[in-house]
């Protein structure tokens, strides 16, 4: 009996699954609380996967798949859920991975972000970066931040995403959401156009290339509050990643621009909980202070971590400090603590001192 995509999507929604993998030669596989689990089902044939991919894809998405070998888009499962979808070819067959986008926006307290972050949402201009590996909840964090602005400020918010994940209704603010591919050709192009559309707040789904980084930094400098994501872990690495994307002769200038425009870097990882079912986020938070600005300008990012360690009064902390707190409160396991830590040796020494 053939498995229908509708039944699988219903299961994903009912069971609170985060990801669904459809591949030839394996049964459907789901990810729950960070763990991959095959479903008790028949092995999928090429015909099965092709039927399932077509069930969720439009003609233009299938055409893009044929031309490029892959296509990414957002997909609504009736009123029940939205998914971020990637369809692709592998070894001549079709496959897909669907990630379920949470329907309800979490509050910043539920995410675990400190109140100091909320103050940043009322700034008239500047750049806030949310960073971390794929699937660590960056989109959820940003959506929650935008929702607070939408509820509490009368702004014009423009988002550029690939694909759009969370839909925002107009509340106190007007929210314009543009999807790369269907509404605009690229992040950089949409950003350039956005500046002519009287925005107060701009969300850039991902700073993928030099052009987008340049546009985001200059938008932050010219009186807009800009939110963006990067696939980096840690504040110092994030600053280095942006600077290193520029040609050598422009790096001094971008350091100066970043020093003046950067409000904060929030770096996050998502970990399986040890105390109960579910996952918990750990954060590294860098808030731009005069001394941090000087380190960025003077190319001394290697000293940022020590500023974070002593910057608690500004709402700063290192990722390792937060991980250690979670471990000492029995929320995460020792294995998660050590594998996600930036400085595992330092963590081990601190634990020995505590136990000694």
The 8 nearest C-alpha neighbors of each residue, nearest first, counted from 0:
[[1, 2, 41, 3, 40, 47, 43, 42],
 [2, 0, 3, 47, 41, 43, 4, 46],
 [3, 1, 0, 4, 6, 47, 7, 41],
 [2, 4, 5, 6, 1, 7, 51, 50],
 [3, 5, 7, 6, 51, 8, 2, 54],
 [4, 6, 8, 3, 7, 9, 54, 76],
 [7, 5, 9, 4, 3, 8, 10, 2],
 [8, 6, 10, 4, 9, 5, 11, 3],
 [7, 9, 11, 5, 10, 6, 4, 12],
 [8, 10, 6, 12, 7, 11, 13, 5],
 [9, 11, 7, 13, 8, 12, 14, 6],
 [10, 12, 16, 8, 9, 14, 13, 15],
 [11, 13, 9, 15, 10, 14, 8, 16],
 [14, 12, 10, 11, 15, 9, 16, 8],
 [13, 15, 11, 16, 12, 10, 9, 31],
 [16, 14, 12, 13, 11, 17, 31, 10],
 [15, 17, 11, 31, 14, 18, 30, 29],
 [16, 18, 99, 98, 30, 31, 15, 19],
 [19, 17, 98, 30, 97, 29, 16, 99],
 [18, 20, 29, 97, 96, 28, 98, 30],
 [21, 19, 96, 28, 27, 95, 29, 22],
 [20, 22, 27, 95, 94, 96, 48, 19],
 [23, 21, 94, 25, 24, 20, 48, 43],
 [22, 24, 43, 44, 45, 25, 48, 94],
 [25, 23, 43, 42, 44, 22, 26, 45],
 [26, 24, 42, 43, 23, 22, 27, 28],
 [25, 27, 42, 43, 41, 40, 28, 37],
 [28, 26, 21, 38, 20, 37, 25, 29],
 [27, 29, 37, 20, 36, 38, 19, 26],
 [30, 28, 19, 36, 18, 35, 20, 37],
 [31, 29, 35, 18, 34, 17, 33, 16],
 [30, 32, 16, 34, 33, 17, 29, 35],
 [33, 31, 277, 34, 278, 271, 30, 276],
 [32, 34, 31, 30, 271, 35, 278, 270],
 [33, 35, 30, 31, 32, 36, 29, 271],
 [36, 34, 30, 29, 31, 28, 33, 37],
 [35, 37, 29, 28, 30, 34, 38, 31],
 [38, 36, 28, 27, 26, 29, 39, 35],
 [39, 37, 40, 28, 27, 26, 36, 29],
 [40, 38, 37, 41, 26, 27, 28, 42],
 [39, 41, 38, 26, 42, 27, 37, 2],
 [42, 40, 26, 43, 39, 25, 2, 1],
 [41, 43, 26, 25, 24, 44, 40, 23],
 [42, 44, 23, 24, 26, 25, 47, 41],
 [43, 45, 47, 46, 23, 24, 48, 42],
 [46, 44, 48, 47, 23, 92, 49, 43],
 [45, 47, 49, 44, 48, 50, 43, 51],
 [48, 46, 44, 50, 45, 49, 43, 51],
 [47, 49, 51, 45, 50, 46, 93, 94],
 [50, 48, 52, 46, 51, 47, 93, 45],
 [51, 49, 47, 53, 48, 52, 46, 54],
 [52, 50, 48, 54, 53, 49, 4, 47],
 [51, 53, 49, 54, 50, 55, 48, 56],
 [54, 52, 56, 50, 51, 55, 49, 57],
 [55, 53, 51, 52, 56, 50, 4, 57],
 [54, 56, 53, 52, 51, 57, 74, 4],
 [57, 55, 53, 60, 54, 52, 61, 58],
 [56, 58, 60, 59, 61, 55, 53, 54],
 [57, 59, 61, 60, 62, 56, 53, 63],
 [58, 60, 62, 61, 57, 63, 56, 64],
 [61, 59, 63, 57, 62, 58, 56, 70],
 [62, 60, 64, 58, 63, 59, 65, 57],
 [61, 63, 59, 65, 64, 60, 58, 66],
 [62, 64, 60, 66, 65, 61, 67, 70],
 [65, 63, 69, 68, 61, 70, 62, 67],
 [64, 66, 62, 63, 68, 67, 61, 69],
 [67, 65, 63, 64, 68, 62, 69, 61],
 [66, 68, 64, 69, 63, 65, 70, 62],
 [69, 67, 64, 88, 65, 87, 66, 70],
 [68, 70, 87, 64, 67, 86, 88, 63],
 [69, 71, 64, 86, 85, 63, 60, 87],
 [72, 70, 85, 84, 86, 69, 162, 73],
 [71, 73, 162, 84, 83, 74, 85, 70],
 [74, 72, 83, 162, 82, 84, 163, 164],
 [73, 75, 82, 81, 83, 76, 72, 84],
 [74, 76, 81, 77, 80, 82, 73, 78],
 [77, 75, 80, 79, 81, 78, 74, 82],
 [76, 78, 79, 75, 80, 81, 74, 5],
 [77, 79, 80, 76, 75, 81, 102, 74],
 [78, 80, 77, 76, 81, 12, 75, 102],
 [81, 79, 76, 78, 75, 102, 82, 77],
 [82, 80, 75, 100, 74, 76, 99, 83],
 [81, 83, 99, 74, 98, 100, 73, 84],
 [82, 84, 73, 98, 97, 72, 74, 99],
 [85, 83, 97, 72, 71, 73, 82, 96],
 [84, 86, 71, 96, 95, 70, 97, 87],
 [87, 85, 95, 70, 69, 94, 71, 84],
 [88, 86, 69, 94, 68, 93, 95, 64],
 [87, 89, 93, 92, 68, 91, 94, 69],
 [88, 90, 91, 92, 93, 87, 94, 68],
 [89, 91, 92, 88, 93, 23, 94, 87],
 [90, 92, 89, 88, 93, 45, 87, 68],
 [93, 91, 89, 88, 90, 45, 94, 23],
 [94, 92, 88, 49, 87, 48, 89, 91],
 [93, 95, 22, 87, 21, 86, 48, 88],
 [94, 96, 86, 21, 85, 87, 20, 97],
 [95, 97, 20, 85, 19, 84, 21, 86],
 [98, 96, 84, 19, 18, 83, 82, 99],
 [99, 97, 18, 83, 82, 17, 100, 84],
 [98, 100, 82, 17, 81, 18, 101, 97],
 [99, 101, 82, 81, 102, 98, 164, 83],
 [102, 100, 103, 99, 104, 80, 81, 139],
 [103, 101, 100, 80, 104, 81, 165, 79],
 [102, 104, 101, 105, 165, 100, 106, 143],
 [103, 105, 143, 102, 106, 142, 101, 139],
 [104, 106, 109, 143, 103, 110, 107, 139],
 [105, 107, 109, 108, 143, 110, 104, 144],
 [106, 108, 110, 112, 109, 111, 105, 143],
 [107, 109, 111, 106, 110, 112, 113, 105],
 [110, 108, 106, 111, 107, 105, 112, 104],
 [111, 109, 107, 108, 112, 106, 105, 280],
 [110, 112, 108, 109, 107, 113, 280, 281],
 [113, 111, 107, 110, 108, 114, 116, 282],
 [112, 114, 115, 116, 111, 108, 314, 107],
 [115, 113, 116, 117, 112, 118, 107, 108],
 [114, 116, 113, 117, 118, 314, 119, 313],
 [117, 115, 114, 118, 119, 113, 112, 120],
 [116, 118, 114, 119, 115, 120, 121, 113],
 [117, 119, 120, 116, 115, 121, 114, 122],
 [120, 118, 117, 121, 122, 116, 115, 262],
 [119, 121, 118, 117, 122, 148, 144, 116],
 [122, 120, 119, 118, 123, 148, 117, 152],
 [121, 123, 119, 120, 124, 224, 125, 118],
 [124, 122, 224, 121, 223, 222, 125, 199],
 [125, 123, 224, 223, 222, 122, 219, 220],
 [124, 126, 219, 260, 224, 261, 262, 225],
 [125, 127, 261, 225, 262, 219, 260, 226],
 [126, 128, 226, 263, 262, 264, 225, 261],
 [129, 127, 264, 227, 228, 226, 265, 130],
 [130, 128, 265, 228, 266, 264, 137, 227],
 [131, 129, 266, 229, 228, 231, 230, 265],
 [130, 132, 232, 231, 230, 267, 266, 268],
 [131, 133, 230, 135, 134, 231, 232, 268],
 [134, 132, 135, 131, 230, 136, 137, 268],
 [133, 135, 136, 132, 137, 269, 131, 268],
 [134, 136, 269, 268, 133, 132, 137, 131],
 [135, 137, 139, 138, 134, 140, 269, 268],
 [138, 136, 140, 139, 135, 129, 141, 130],
 [139, 137, 141, 140, 136, 142, 164, 204],
 [140, 138, 142, 136, 137, 141, 143, 104],
 [139, 141, 137, 143, 138, 142, 136, 144],
 [142, 140, 144, 138, 143, 139, 145, 137],
 [143, 141, 145, 139, 144, 140, 138, 146],
 [142, 144, 146, 140, 141, 145, 104, 105],
 [145, 143, 141, 147, 146, 142, 140, 148],
 [146, 144, 148, 142, 147, 143, 149, 141],
 [145, 147, 149, 143, 144, 148, 142, 150],
 [146, 148, 150, 144, 149, 145, 151, 143],
 [149, 147, 145, 152, 151, 146, 150, 120],
 [150, 148, 172, 146, 147, 171, 170, 151],
 [151, 149, 147, 171, 148, 170, 146, 152],
 [150, 152, 148, 149, 147, 171, 153, 172],
 [153, 151, 148, 154, 149, 171, 150, 172],
 [152, 154, 172, 171, 151, 155, 149, 173],
 [155, 153, 172, 152, 199, 156, 173, 200],
 [154, 156, 173, 198, 199, 172, 174, 200],
 [155, 157, 200, 174, 201, 198, 154, 173],
 [158, 156, 175, 201, 176, 174, 202, 200],
 [157, 159, 202, 176, 201, 177, 203, 175],
 [160, 158, 177, 203, 204, 178, 202, 176],
 [161, 159, 204, 178, 163, 162, 179, 158],
 [162, 160, 179, 178, 163, 204, 72, 159],
 [161, 163, 160, 72, 73, 178, 164, 179],
 [164, 162, 160, 161, 178, 165, 73, 166],
 [165, 163, 162, 100, 166, 73, 83, 81],
 [166, 164, 163, 167, 142, 100, 102, 101],
 [165, 167, 164, 168, 163, 176, 142, 102],
 [166, 168, 165, 169, 174, 146, 176, 149],
 [169, 167, 170, 166, 174, 173, 149, 172],
 [168, 170, 173, 174, 172, 171, 167, 149],
 [171, 169, 172, 150, 149, 168, 173, 174],
 [172, 170, 153, 150, 149, 152, 151, 169],
 [171, 173, 153, 154, 149, 170, 169, 155],
 [172, 174, 155, 169, 156, 154, 175, 170],
 [175, 173, 156, 169, 157, 155, 172, 176],
 [174, 176, 157, 156, 158, 177, 173, 155],
 [177, 175, 158, 157, 159, 174, 178, 163],
 [178, 176, 159, 182, 158, 160, 175, 179],
 [177, 179, 160, 182, 161, 162, 181, 163],
 [180, 178, 183, 161, 185, 184, 181, 182],
 [181, 179, 184, 183, 182, 178, 185, 161],
 [180, 182, 178, 179, 183, 184, 177, 162],
 [183, 181, 178, 177, 179, 180, 184, 189],
 [184, 182, 179, 180, 185, 181, 189, 178],
 [183, 185, 180, 179, 188, 182, 186, 189],
 [186, 184, 188, 187, 179, 183, 189, 180],
 [185, 187, 189, 188, 190, 211, 159, 179],
 [188, 186, 211, 190, 185, 189, 210, 191],
 [187, 189, 191, 185, 190, 186, 192, 184],
 [190, 188, 192, 186, 191, 187, 193, 183],
 [191, 189, 193, 187, 192, 188, 186, 214],
 [190, 192, 188, 189, 193, 194, 187, 214],
 [193, 191, 189, 190, 194, 195, 188, 196],
 [194, 192, 190, 196, 195, 191, 189, 198],
 [193, 195, 192, 196, 191, 197, 198, 190],
 [196, 194, 193, 192, 197, 191, 198, 190],
 [195, 197, 193, 194, 198, 192, 157, 155],
 [196, 198, 195, 194, 199, 155, 193, 156],
 [199, 197, 155, 200, 196, 156, 157, 194],
 [198, 200, 155, 223, 154, 156, 224, 197],
 [199, 201, 156, 224, 198, 223, 225, 157],
 [202, 200, 225, 157, 158, 156, 226, 224],
 [201, 203, 158, 226, 225, 227, 159, 204],
 [202, 204, 227, 159, 205, 226, 158, 201],
 [205, 203, 160, 159, 227, 228, 202, 161],
 [204, 206, 228, 203, 207, 227, 229, 160],
 [207, 205, 212, 211, 229, 208, 228, 227],
 [208, 206, 205, 211, 209, 212, 229, 186],
 [209, 207, 211, 210, 206, 212, 244, 187],
 [208, 210, 212, 211, 244, 213, 245, 207],
 [209, 211, 213, 212, 208, 187, 214, 207],
 [210, 212, 187, 214, 213, 208, 209, 206],
 [213, 211, 209, 215, 214, 210, 206, 216],
 [212, 214, 210, 216, 211, 215, 209, 217],
 [213, 215, 211, 217, 212, 216, 218, 210],
 [216, 214, 218, 212, 213, 217, 211, 219],
 [217, 215, 219, 213, 218, 214, 212, 220],
 [216, 218, 220, 214, 219, 215, 221, 213],
 [219, 217, 215, 221, 220, 216, 223, 214],
 [220, 218, 125, 223, 216, 217, 126, 221],
 [221, 219, 217, 218, 260, 222, 216, 125],
 [222, 220, 218, 219, 223, 217, 124, 125],
 [221, 223, 124, 220, 219, 123, 218, 224],
 [224, 222, 124, 219, 199, 218, 200, 225],
 [223, 225, 124, 200, 125, 219, 123, 126],
 [226, 224, 201, 126, 219, 202, 200, 223],
 [227, 225, 202, 127, 128, 126, 203, 201],
 [226, 228, 203, 128, 202, 204, 205, 129],
 [229, 227, 129, 205, 130, 128, 204, 206],
 [230, 228, 130, 231, 206, 205, 129, 131],
 [229, 231, 131, 132, 130, 228, 133, 232],
 [232, 230, 131, 130, 229, 237, 132, 233],
 [233, 231, 131, 266, 130, 236, 237, 230],
 [232, 234, 266, 236, 235, 237, 283, 231],
 [233, 235, 237, 236, 264, 285, 238, 266],
 [234, 236, 238, 237, 300, 233, 303, 239],
 [237, 235, 239, 238, 234, 233, 240, 231],
 [238, 236, 240, 234, 235, 239, 231, 233],
 [237, 239, 235, 241, 240, 236, 242, 234],
 [240, 238, 236, 242, 237, 241, 243, 235],
 [239, 241, 237, 243, 238, 242, 236, 244],
 [242, 240, 244, 238, 239, 243, 237, 212],
 [241, 243, 239, 244, 240, 245, 250, 238],
 [242, 244, 240, 245, 241, 239, 250, 246],
 [245, 243, 241, 242, 209, 240, 246, 208],
 [244, 246, 243, 242, 250, 249, 247, 209],
 [247, 245, 249, 248, 250, 244, 243, 242],
 [248, 246, 250, 249, 245, 243, 251, 242],
 [247, 249, 246, 250, 251, 245, 252, 253],
 [250, 248, 252, 247, 246, 251, 245, 253],
 [251, 249, 253, 247, 252, 242, 248, 245],
 [250, 252, 254, 253, 249, 255, 248, 296],
 [251, 253, 255, 249, 250, 254, 256, 248],
 [254, 252, 256, 250, 255, 251, 257, 249],
 [255, 253, 296, 257, 251, 252, 256, 295],
 [254, 256, 258, 252, 296, 253, 257, 259],
 [257, 255, 253, 259, 254, 258, 260, 252],
 [258, 256, 254, 260, 261, 259, 255, 253],
 [257, 259, 292, 255, 256, 295, 260, 296],
 [258, 260, 256, 257, 261, 255, 292, 220],
 [259, 261, 125, 257, 220, 258, 126, 219],
 [262, 260, 126, 257, 125, 263, 258, 259],
 [263, 261, 287, 126, 127, 125, 286, 260],
 [264, 262, 286, 127, 285, 287, 261, 128],
 [263, 265, 128, 285, 234, 284, 129, 127],
 [266, 264, 284, 129, 283, 128, 130, 263],
 [265, 267, 130, 283, 131, 282, 233, 129],
 [268, 266, 282, 131, 281, 130, 283, 280],
 [267, 269, 135, 281, 280, 131, 270, 282],
 [268, 270, 280, 135, 279, 281, 278, 267],
 [269, 271, 278, 279, 280, 272, 268, 335],
 [272, 270, 278, 277, 32, 33, 279, 273],
 [273, 271, 278, 331, 330, 274, 277, 275],
 [272, 274, 331, 330, 332, 275, 271, 329],
 [273, 275, 330, 272, 329, 331, 276, 332],
 [276, 274, 273, 272, 277, 330, 278, 271],
 [277, 275, 272, 278, 32, 274, 273, 271],
 [278, 276, 32, 272, 271, 275, 279, 33],
 [277, 279, 271, 272, 270, 32, 269, 280],
 [278, 280, 270, 269, 272, 271, 281, 277],
 [281, 279, 269, 268, 270, 267, 282, 278],
 [280, 282, 268, 267, 321, 322, 269, 318],
 [283, 281, 267, 318, 266, 284, 321, 280],
 [282, 284, 318, 317, 266, 316, 265, 267],
 [285, 283, 265, 315, 316, 264, 282, 266],
 [284, 286, 264, 315, 263, 234, 307, 287],
 [287, 285, 263, 262, 288, 315, 284, 264],
 [286, 288, 262, 263, 291, 292, 261, 285],
 [287, 289, 291, 290, 292, 286, 313, 262],
 [290, 288, 292, 291, 293, 287, 294, 258],
 [289, 291, 293, 292, 288, 294, 287, 306],
 [292, 290, 294, 288, 293, 289, 287, 295],
 [291, 293, 258, 289, 295, 290, 294, 288],
 [292, 294, 296, 290, 291, 295, 297, 289],
 [295, 293, 299, 291, 297, 292, 296, 300],
 [294, 296, 292, 298, 293, 297, 258, 300],
 [297, 295, 293, 254, 255, 294, 298, 258],
 [296, 298, 294, 299, 295, 293, 254, 300],
 [299, 297, 295, 296, 300, 294, 254, 301],
 [300, 298, 294, 301, 297, 302, 295, 303],
 [299, 301, 302, 303, 235, 294, 298, 295],
 [300, 302, 299, 303, 235, 304, 298, 294],
 [301, 303, 300, 304, 305, 299, 306, 294],
 [304, 302, 306, 300, 305, 301, 235, 307],
 [305, 303, 307, 306, 302, 308, 317, 301],
 [304, 306, 308, 307, 303, 302, 309, 310],
 [307, 305, 303, 309, 304, 308, 310, 302],
 [306, 308, 310, 304, 316, 305, 315, 309],
 [307, 309, 305, 306, 310, 316, 317, 304],
 [308, 310, 306, 307, 311, 305, 315, 316],
 [309, 311, 307, 315, 312, 313, 308, 306],
 [310, 312, 315, 314, 313, 309, 316, 308],
 [313, 311, 310, 314, 315, 309, 316, 115],
 [314, 312, 311, 310, 315, 286, 115, 288],
 [315, 313, 311, 312, 115, 310, 316, 286],
 [316, 314, 311, 284, 310, 285, 307, 313],
 [315, 317, 307, 284, 283, 308, 311, 320],
 [318, 316, 283, 320, 319, 307, 308, 284],
 [317, 319, 283, 321, 282, 320, 322, 316],
 [318, 320, 322, 317, 340, 321, 323, 341],
 [321, 319, 323, 317, 318, 322, 324, 316],
 [320, 322, 324, 318, 323, 319, 281, 325],
 [323, 321, 319, 325, 324, 320, 336, 318],
 [322, 324, 326, 320, 321, 325, 319, 327],
 [325, 323, 321, 327, 326, 322, 328, 320],
 [324, 326, 322, 330, 328, 323, 327, 331],
 [327, 325, 331, 329, 323, 328, 324, 330],
 [328, 326, 324, 329, 325, 323, 330, 331],
 [327, 329, 325, 326, 330, 324, 331, 323],
 [330, 328, 326, 327, 331, 325, 274, 273],
 [329, 331, 325, 274, 273, 328, 272, 326],
 [332, 330, 273, 326, 272, 329, 325, 335],
 [331, 333, 335, 334, 273, 326, 336, 330],
 [332, 334, 336, 335, 337, 326, 331, 338],
 [335, 333, 337, 332, 336, 338, 331, 339],
 [336, 334, 338, 332, 333, 337, 339, 331],
 [335, 337, 333, 334, 339, 338, 322, 340],
 [336, 338, 340, 334, 343, 335, 339, 333],
 [339, 337, 335, 340, 336, 334, 343, 341],
 [340, 338, 337, 336, 335, 341, 268, 322],
 [339, 341, 337, 343, 319, 342, 338, 336],
 [340, 342, 343, 319, 339, 318, 233, 338],
 [341, 343, 345, 340, 344, 346, 319, 337],
 [344, 342, 346, 340, 337, 345, 347, 341],
 [345, 343, 347, 346, 342, 348, 337, 349],
 [344, 346, 348, 342, 343, 347, 349, 350],
 [345, 347, 343, 349, 344, 348, 350, 342],
 [348, 346, 344, 350, 345, 349, 343, 351],
 [347, 349, 351, 345, 350, 346, 352, 344],
 [350, 348, 352, 346, 351, 347, 353, 345],
 [351, 349, 353, 347, 352, 348, 354, 346],
 [350, 352, 348, 354, 349, 353, 355, 347],
 [351, 353, 355, 349, 350, 354, 348, 347],
 [354, 352, 350, 351, 355, 349, 348, 347],
 [353, 355, 351, 352, 350, 349, 348, 347],
 [354, 352, 353, 351, 350, 349, 348, 347]]
